[in-house]
Amino acid sequence: MSRPIRVLVAKVGLDGHDRGAKVIATALRDAGMEVIYTGLRQTPEMVVNAA
């Protein structure tokens, strides 16, 4: 049995708007993918660690 595609969605920087990232994450989940959303205000290092 194959595993679903896994996607990491990250919001790097100080911008506090995440609606677009959440919309993308929801659409990908609805398409059957596994989505990991790291949340707001991530540093590049935090994203690398999540990957």
C-alpha positions in Angstrom: 0.0 0.0 0.0 1.4 3.4 -0.9 1.7 6.3 1.5 0.2 9.7 0.8 2.4 12.5 -0.4 3.7 14.5 2.6 3.9 18.3 2.2 5.5 20.7 4.6 3.8 24.2 4.7 5.8 26.8 6.6 5.4 30.6 7.1 8.8 32.1 7.4 9.4 35.6 8.8 7.4 38.0 10.9 4.4 38.5 8.7 1.4 37.5 10.9 -1.0 36.6 8.0 -1.4 32.9 7.5 -4.8 32.6 5.7 -3.1 31.7 2.4 -1.0 29.0 3.9 -4.0 27.5 5.7 -6.1 27.6 2.5 -3.3 25.7 0.6 -2.9 23.2 3.5 -6.6 22.5 3.5 -6.7 22.1 -0.3 -3.8 19.7 -0.2 -5.4 17.7 2.6 -8.7 17.5 0.7 -6.7 16.1 -2.2 -5.5 13.3 0.0 -2.0 14.5 0.9 -0.5 14.5 4.4 0.1 18.2 5.4 2.4 19.4 8.1 1.8 23.1 8.9 4.5 24.6 11.1 2.6 27.8 12.0 3.6 31.5 12.0 6.9 33.2 12.5 9.2 30.3 11.7 12.9 30.7 11.1 14.7 28.9 8.3 16.3 26.7 10.9 12.9 25.7 12.4 11.6 24.8 8.9 14.7 22.6 8.3 14.2 20.9 11.6 10.5 20.2 10.8 11.5 18.7 7.4 
